[in-house]
Amino acid sequence: MNKIVFQNPDGKPKPSIAQTYNSIISASISEIKCKTHDKCVDFKLVFNAPNTYVIDVTACCDEFKAIIDDQVAHMLS
């Protein structure tokens, strides 16, 4: 599972950070489809206090989820 860790002294969700990363991730993976099932992936950013957004990927199969997780990890590194 990929995550984004940021400085967050007040421990509250930061919608601007979530929106920025949501746009970046979406642009990176929106055109990718599972070769087996011809389906796209879905994801959401889940805030974990005090300073982390976890990228929760939902895919049609474990193999496709692993591909997307690797893509997102590479993009964030």
SULBEL-V988490 format. One record per backbone hydrogen bond with DSSP energy under -1.0 kcal/mol. CO is the residue of the C=O (numbers start at 1). NH is the residue of the N-H. E is the energy in kcal/mol with one decimal. If there is no record, write none. Layout:
co = [CO	CO]
nh = [NH	NH]
e = [E	E]
//
This chain:
co = [2	4	8	14	15	16	17	18	19	20	21	22	23	24	25	26	29	34	39	42	44	46	48	51	52	53	54	56	58	61	62	63	64	65	66	67	68	69	70	71	72	73]
nh = [55	53	11	18	19	20	21	22	23	24	25	26	27	28	29	30	32	38	34	58	56	54	52	6	48	4	46	44	42	65	66	67	68	69	70	71	72	73	74	75	76	77]
e = [-2.9	-2.7	-1.1	-2.3	-2.8	-2.1	-2.5	-2.5	-2.2	-2.2	-2.9	-2.4	-2.3	-1.5	-2.0	-2.1	-1.3	-2.2	-2.8	-3.7	-2.9	-3.0	-1.7	-2.2	-3.5	-3.2	-2.8	-1.6	-2.7	-2.2	-2.3	-1.8	-2.4	-2.9	-2.3	-2.2	-2.7	-2.5	-2.6	-2.2	-2.4	-1.2]
//
